[in-house]
Amino acid sequence: MTDLPIADRRAEPRGTDRRRTTREPFVEFQNVAKAYGPKQVLRDANLTVYRGEVLVILGGSGSGKSVTLRHMLGLEAPDSGRIIVEEEDITDLPEQELYRVRKKFGMLFQSAALFDSMSVFENIAFPLREHTEMSEEEIARAVREKLELVNLHHAEQLMPVSLSGGMRKRVGLARAIVLDPKMILYDEPTTGLDPITGQVINELIIDLQSKLNVTSVVVTHDIHSAFSVGDRIAFLNHGTFEWIGTMDQARVSDDSDLRAFLKASAVTAAQPEMKRPGEAVSD
């Protein structure tokens, strides 16, 4: 089976009308530090994710991007600093209370993390059976609704082994949104996919953002993906969010580390426009 195309929205304006973003914080990191033995991963990191936006966290391998997601979910506690979710300090909450907080999030794992022994339908239904008291009829309706959102309405009875990489990601995304979370976390959503399938996933992220009016954090080192889906970039480098700004600001930023990262990715869209002959070049 092949992935169904999704309309390319990269040319659409990224204003607040379409995304319905606000300046209301959803998640805040306040001077967060985290070390694993002698390796300091986060160093007094500060970050605010605003309600309704798509924030892209960029950084090299091992820079702490996935560690940041685990802290948002309360799966790990910082060594110091505070983590705030919807104005609630979750830093020292007991596990039972963190369980309540985690219901606000849906997560698309890098590998999609499907249960190979379950059909597509059963994979998506699993969180509903575990965490709700919905009837089988209600579960079936919810699963089909989410499969429709990811353009896989025909795939209910397929097994994961028969799915392409892009389809596995889309099933994982349907499972991530089946409990109607307020925030979706994407861990390297295009890793392992060919460029065309990767762009299908990018456009699906944009589509769901508009339809569900959620807040999203996308962790990636894929610059194509970052500039396709993001409203803002947070560049994680040496344990801190060294640079945070809009996509347009990133293109013309004078931050040397960010510019080197973008240049090394060899993506024209992420570079400042070429000067015409005779134009002055500013430092």
PEWOWO-V978132 format. One record per backbone hydrogen bond with DSSP energy under -0.5 kcal/mol. NH is the residue of the N-H (numbers start at 1). CO is the residue of the C=O. Records with the same first field share a line. If there is no record, write none. Layout:
NH->CO  CO
This chain:
9->7
12->9
19->15
20->16
22->51
25->23
26->49
27->49
28->84
29->47
30->28  82
31->29
32->45
33->80
34->42
36->39
37->35
39->36
40->38
41->34  39
42->34
43->239
45->32
47->29
49->27
50->48
51->24
53->50
55->53  216
56->54  232
57->55  218
58->56  234
59->220
63->60
68->64
69->65
70->66
71->67
72->68
73->69
74->71
75->70
76->70
79->33
80->33
82->30
84->28
85->88
86->26
88->85
89->87
90->83  88
91->83
93->90
97->94
98->94
99->95
100->96
101->97
102->98
103->99  100
104->101
105->102
106->183
108->185
109->107
112->109
116->114
118->115
120->158
121->156
123->119
124->120
125->121
126->122
129->125
130->126
131->127
132->128
139->135
140->136
141->137
142->138
143->139
144->140
145->141
146->142
147->143
148->144
149->145
150->146
151->148
152->147
155->152
158->155
160->118
162->159
163->160
168->164
169->165
170->166
171->167
172->168
173->169
174->170
175->171
176->172
177->173
178->174  175
180->177
182->104
183->104
184->215
185->106
186->217
187->108  185
188->186  219
191->188
193->190
198->194
199->195
200->196
201->197
202->198
203->199
204->200
205->201
206->202
207->203
208->204
209->205
210->206
211->207
212->208
213->209
215->182
216->53
217->184
218->55
219->186  217
220->57  218
223->221
226->222
227->223
228->224
229->225
230->226
231->54
232->54
233->245
234->56
235->243
236->58  234
237->235  240
240->237
242->235  240
243->235
245->233
247->231
250->246
251->247
252->248
253->250
256->254
259->255
260->256
261->257
262->258
263->259
264->260
265->261
266->263
267->262
268->266
270->267
271->268
279->276
282->280
